[in-house]
Amino acid sequence: MHRIQHTLIAALLCGCSLAIANPASASQPDAPLATIAALDLPRYMGTWYEIARYPNWFQKKCAGFSRADYSLKPDGRVQVINRCRLQNGETDIALGTGRQIGDATSPRLEVRFAPAWLSFIPAVWGDYWVIDLDEGYQLVAVSEPRRKYLWILSRTPRVEPRAYDALLERLGRKGFDTGKLLVTRQE
């Protein structure tokens, strides 16, 4: 568990310093990334299974069976528990905290996996923007302003193909290269 936390901290710090040192290398989409209009945060809580994601080095060792469990804390923040299965069959767990940015219906959140005592450092917080979500809160796409990261999550380990294909089409219109998505093994 500590290995993933340290890896995520390093990823966030490294990514932020690279973007500052060489802003031209950061992915610059033609238009700002649009989020959904509003998010009912309590309704969003619960288990989400990873269906697909852009490759990223902090999940490189995950062999599949990835999921995220979100729950509201008394202070209004979100407890995040990410799990995945490693090649050796062990489960890796990363504990994090999320916070909503803006008003109570804002679809923009920030998440950190660094220890609480580092939470004053802006670089330990990563953007978590809900950019597509169905009416029933069953299928979601999450990214960040530069479109470097992308996750497709579902309340169930499998997604109906038509719903998935329609989501991919919408993501393509938002400037995402859906051919880069890695499908997550869930069965």
Stockholm file with secondary structure:
# STOCKHOLM 1.0

chainA/1-187         MHRIQHTLIAALLCGCSLAIANPASASQPDAPLATIAALDLPRYMGTWYEIARYPNWFQKKCAGFSRADYSLKPDGRVQVINRCRLQNGETDIALGTGRQIGDATSPRLEVRFAPAWLSFIPAVWGDYWVIDLDEGYQLVAVSEPRRKYLWILSRTPRVEPRAYDALLERLGRKGFDTGKLLVTRQE
#=GR chainA/1-187 SS CHHHHHHHHHHHHHHHHHHHHCGGGSCCCSSCCCCCSCCCHHHHCEEEEEEEECCCGGGTTEEEEEEEEEEECTTSCEEEEEEEEETTSCEEEEEEEEEECSSTTCSEEEEECSCGGGTTSGGGCEEEEEEEECTTSCEEEEECTTSCCEEEEESSSSCCHHHHHHHHHHHHHTTCCGGGCEECCCC
#=GC SS_cons         CHHHHHHHHHHHHHHHHHHHHCGGGSCCCSSCCCCCSCCCHHHHCEEEEEEEECCCGGGTTEEEEEEEEEEECTTSCEEEEEEEEETTSCEEEEEEEEEECSSTTCSEEEEECSCGGGTTSGGGCEEEEEEEECTTSCEEEEECTTSCCEEEEESSSSCCHHHHHHHHHHHHHTTCCGGGCEECCCC
//
